[in-house]
Amino acid sequence: MKKAMTWLKNIRPLKVLTVFLAGIFLFLTQACGAPGIATQPPQPGTQAPNTERYDSTKDYPLNSPAGGMNNFSDVDPRARDEKAANDRADALAKNAQRNIDQKSVDSAGQYGENYKQGTPLGERVKNLGEDIGSSAEEVRKGVVKGTQRGIENLKGNTQNAAEDVTTNVQRGAEDAGKNVRRTADDAGNAVKRAVD
C-alpha cells in the first residue's frame, strides 16, 4: 500500500493533464477529420466512364521492332527530328563564316590567302611583328599585375603573422601568470591543511 501511495504522490497533475489532452486531440482528429470519399462500388455488368477493358485476344503493340537492343531502335525518339539539327548546323556554319569575315587578318585562312595572293614579305612580317608585340605587351602587363598582387599578399601575410606572434606571446604570459598564481594558491592551501 505504501508503494501505491508513493507512486500516486510522484504523479504530477501537469503530466496527467498533458496525456489527457493528447488523447482527446487524437480522438477528435480521427473522429472529426475530413471524411474519405465514399463511393458506391460498381455494380456487376457496368463499367466506369472513360475506361476501356483489356481484351486478351487483341494484340496491343507498343513499338514496332527495329533490330536494336531488345529488338527496338537504339536512337532516342526525341532526337529523330533531323530538321532542327540541320537548322542548328547551318546557323553555326553561317556564324563561323561571319566570324572569319569579320576578323580578316587575325584568322589563319586570311594569312593563307595573303600568302597565296602574294602579299609582300615586308607587310606579312609587319603584321606578325604587331601580333607578337601586342602579345608580349599583354604578357608584360600580366606579369606586372601578378607581381604587384604577390607583393600585396606578402605584406598582408607578414602583418598577420606579426599580429599572431604578439597575440600568442600575450596569451603565453597570461597563462604563465595564472599557473604561478594557481601553484601559489595550491601551496598555501596545502600548508593550511597541514596546519589544521
C-alpha positions, 0 to 999 in steps of 0.5 A: 500500500505504501508503494501505491501511495508513493507512486500516486504522490510522484504523479504530477497533475501537469503530466496527467493533464498533458496525456489527457489532452493528447488523447482527446486531440487524437480522438477528435482528429480521427473522429472529426477529420475530413471524411474519405470519399465514399463511393458506391462500388460498381455494380456487376455488368457496368463499367466506369466512364472513360475506361476501356477493358483489356481484351486478351485476344487483341494484340496491343503493340507498343513499338514496332521492332527495329533490330536494336537492343531488345529488338527496338531502335537504339536512337532516342525518339526525341532526337529523330527530328533531323530538321532542327539539327540541320537548322542548328548546323547551318546557323553555326556554319553561317556564324563561323563564316561571319566570324572569319569575315569579320576578323580578316587578318587575325584568322589563319585562312586570311594569312593563307590567302595573303600568302597565296595572293602574294602579299609582300614579305615586308607587310606579312612580317609587319603584321606578325611583328604587331601580333607578337608585340601586342602579345608580349605587351599583354604578357608584360602587363600580366606579369606586372599585375601578378607581381604587384598582387604577390607583393600585396599578399606578402605584406598582408601575410607578414602583418598577420603573422606579426599580429599572431606572434604578439597575440600568442606571446600575450596569451603565453604570459597570461597563462604563465601568470595564472599557473604561478598564481594557481601553484601559489594558491595550491601551496598555501592551501596545502600548508593550511591543511597541514596546519589544521 
